[in-house]
Amino acid sequence: MHFFTAVFACLLLGLGCASGAAAETYGAAGAEGADLRAQQWLVPSGDAAVASHAILFRPDGDGPFPLAVIAHASTQNVLRRAQMSQPEYKPLAAFLVRNGFAVLVPERLGHGATGGPYLEDQGGCDEADYARAGRATAEEIAAALRFMRTQPFVRPDRAIVIGHSAGGWGALALAASEPREIAAIVAFAPGRGGHANDRENEVCAPHTLIAAAGTFGKATRVPVTWLVAANDTYFSPELSRKLAEAFRAAGGKVQFSVLPPSGSEGHWMVETEGGVRLAEGALLRALNTDVSRTGRKP
């Protein structure tokens, strides 16, 4: 059976089919590269039967380094998920490495080489369960984070989580975590259900998305930096502001910013060098904690 056909069948049937390795093989899965010491890793995924494929970047030296975990975007389209290239977010990773962080980008369940069941399905447009989807994403981020905090080159306290789109939505759900474990969260255009029916500025059940943002805000314990480009057509600045306001009104601590337009579609700004430059000031403020080697103090 062709690989993508097999993955499609596994996802469609909800089976725990694994292209990854078993739990006992967690850890480095290849040699370090010359650029940012890039290295393939296998980390826990949230499903004991499936290892998450990940890429690790880190500064020179032995550390221990503060940890940054980058949570990638997603799609409801099964075939697009199965064919997804391994996310790297290399411009953002390079920025973080320059600021002294070890950076892990795990590929979550149901995506690309990781395969396995897709646990963060939001459901159909009319009955979308955005809160459940966000919590499922958060659990996967947390599984990778917990494992990496046990590595000798990683500081075990106060990591940074940076999420993009669905990954950012999961990061918001993760804001209820213990602050001693996660120092700050940065969410680039967080949300679910964007580009409904492949149409710009159309979102499935936006009122449900706003309500879920409030649900996350009620339990939050970690400060959130919420960033969106002026030309984001997945989660427009207007909708993103409503989401952030619902998160704040429920009790969440959030700094919301609309950044200048980035490229032809602002939703992908965090994947580009130009977009990371636009976000640099906000990122530095978010990283302005004792986990950074920049000399700044919280």
N, C-alpha and C positions, 0 to 999 in steps of 0.2 A: 504494500500500500504506500502511496506517495506520502511523504512526511506531512504536508499541509492537509491532505485529506484525512490522515490519521488524527491530526490535532483537531480538525474540524469535528470529527466524530466524537472525540473525547469531550470537547467543550459542549457540543450539542446535547450529549447524553448525560453530562454532569459527572463523568467518570474521572477518577484520579489518575489519569494516564500521565506518566512522567517522562519527559525527555531529559530531566535533570538526574542527579545522582542521589543516592540514599544519604540519610543523615550522617552516617559515619564518615562521609567524604567531605564534610564541610571544611572550608578553608581555601588556601591558595590553590588555583587550578592551572597555573602556568607561570612562566618566568616574568620578571619585571621588564617593562620596556624602558627605553631611554627617555621618552617624553613623559614627564610628570610621574615617572615610575609606574606607569599604567600596568595593571595586573588583573587577570581574570580570577574571580573567586566564586565559590559556591557557598551560599548562606541559607539559613532557614527561611521558609516561605510562608509559614502559617499552616502548611499541610505537611505532616511528617513524612509523607511518601515522596515529596517533590522538593528538590533543592532549587533555590532561586539563583539563576545566573546573574552575576554582578561584575562590575568593573570597579577597581579600587585605584585611587590616585593618592599620592602622598608626597610630602616634602623630603628633602635629603635628611639623612640622619636616622637615629633609632627611636626618636620620640621620648616619652609618650606625647602624642599629638591629640588635640581636641578633635572630635569627630563631627563631620557634617554628612548627613544622609540626604540624598536628592531623590524625591519621589516623582516619577514620570507621569505624563499624560496617558490617557486611555481612549478607548472607543467602544461603543456598543456593537460595532460590526465584527462578527466572529472571525471572518477571513482576514480582515485588516489586522486584528490582534495577532493572529497566528503568524502572519508574514512580517510582523514588526521587527525592524532592525534593533539590535541592542542599544538602548539609550545610553548616551555618554554625557551630554551636557558639557562638552569639553571647555568652552569658554568660561562657563560658570565654575567648573572644577578648577581650572587654571587660576582664576581669581581667588578661590578659597585656599588652594595650595600656597599661593603667594602670601596669604595671611596666616599660614601656619597650620592649616587643617588637613587631616586625612579625610578623604572624600569617598564615600561609597555610593554607587548608583545601582541599586538592585532592580532587576526586572521581575515584576510581580507575576503571580500565578495567572495562567490563561493568556500570557503574552509570549510571542517569539520563541526563543530557545528554551525558556523555562517551561512552557506548556502547563499541563495540569488543568484543574477546574478553575473557572473564572468565578471567584467568590464575591466580587464587588458589583455584580449586576444590579442596576437600579430598577429593572422592570420596565414595563411599557410606559408610554408617555402619560396616559391618563391615571395610572396607578403607581407612578414612580415613587420608590421608597429611597429618597436621597439620604436620609439619616442612616439607614442600614448600610447602604453602599459606602458611605464615608467611613463608618466604623469598621467595615471589613477591610478597607484600604489601610486604615490606621493600624489594625492588628498586624498586617503584613509589614508595614514600616517598622513597627515595634519589634517584630520577631528578628529582623535583620539588625536593628540597632542593639538589641540585647546581646546578640551573639558577638558583634564587633566590639562591644564594651569589654569583653573578656580577653581581647587580644593584647599582648604585652606592649605594642606600640601605640595603643589608644588609651587616652585618659578615660577612666570609667564614669566620670561625672559630666553633667551639663553639656550635652551634645546640642548641635544645631540641626533642625530639620527644615529643608527647603522643598516645597512642593509646587508642582506645575499642573494647572487645570484639575483633572480628577485626582492627581497626586496632591495638589494643594488642598482640595476638598478633604482628602484623607488626613492631611496635616492639621486642618482645623479640628477634625474629630479627635486628633491626638493631643490637642491643647489641654485636655483634661489630665494629662500626665503629671507625674511628680516633678516639680520645678528643679529639684536637685539633679534629675536625670536629663532634662531637656531645658536648656537655657533660653531658647528663643525659637520661634517658628516664622518662616518667611513663606508666604503663599502668593505665587504669581497666577493671577486670574483664576482663583479657585472656583470650582463649580462642577455641575454635571448637567447633562441634557442640552448642551449648546449645539448650535447648528442643527436643530431638529429638522428632519426631512431634508437635510443638506442645504438649508437656507440660512443665509447670514442673518444675525440678530434675531433669530427665532429660537426660543428655549422651551423645552417641554415643561409644562406646569410650573411656571416661575413662582407662583404663590407657595407651592410646596417646597421649592428650593429655598425661598426666603424663610419659611417656617423652620426648616431643618437647620439653617444657619443660626437661628435663635436657640434651637435645641443645643447645638454645640457650644454656643456662648454661655449657656447657663452653668456648664460644668468646667469652664476653662480655668486653668491655673497658670498657663504659660503665655507671656506676651506675644502677640502676633503682629507682624508687618504684612499688610495686604497691598499688593501692587497690581496695577492693571494699566496697559498701554491705551492711549487715547483712541487708537484705531483697532481695538480688539472687537471682532464681530461675533465671537462666541459668547462672551459675557461682557457686554458693553460697560463703559464706565458708569452709566446710569443704573443698570441693574446691579453691578458690583457694589456701588455705593449703598443701595438698598440692602444687599446681603450683609455688608459690613455694619450697617446701622442696626440691623436685626441682631447680629452677633454681639454688638456693643450694648444694646439696650437690655439684652438678657444677662449681662454681667461680664462679657468678654473684654479683655484689654486689647485694643487693636489700634494700630496706626495705619490709616488708609491713605493711599496716594495714587493719583492718576499721573502716569509718566507720559512723556511726549510720544508721538507716533513712532512706530518701529517697523521699518520695511513695509511691505504691501499688506501684511496681516499681523497686527500687534500681538495676537495670541501666542505667537512663537518667539517673542522677543528674547526670552530667557535662553533659547537655544543658539543665539547669535552673539558674536563679539560686540556688535553695535548695540544690541539690546542690553547686554550686561553692562556696557559703559553707561547707558542711560540709567540703569538701576544702581550704579556703584555707590552713590551717596547713601541711598536708602539701605543698601546691603551693609555698608560700613557701620551705619547707626545700629542696625539690628545685631551686628557682630560685636558691638561695643560692650563686651562682657569680659569677665576674667578668663574666659576660655581662649581668647585671642592672644597672639604674641605681639600684637601691634603696639602694646604699651598703653592702650586706652583702658580706662577703668569704668566699671558700670555706674 
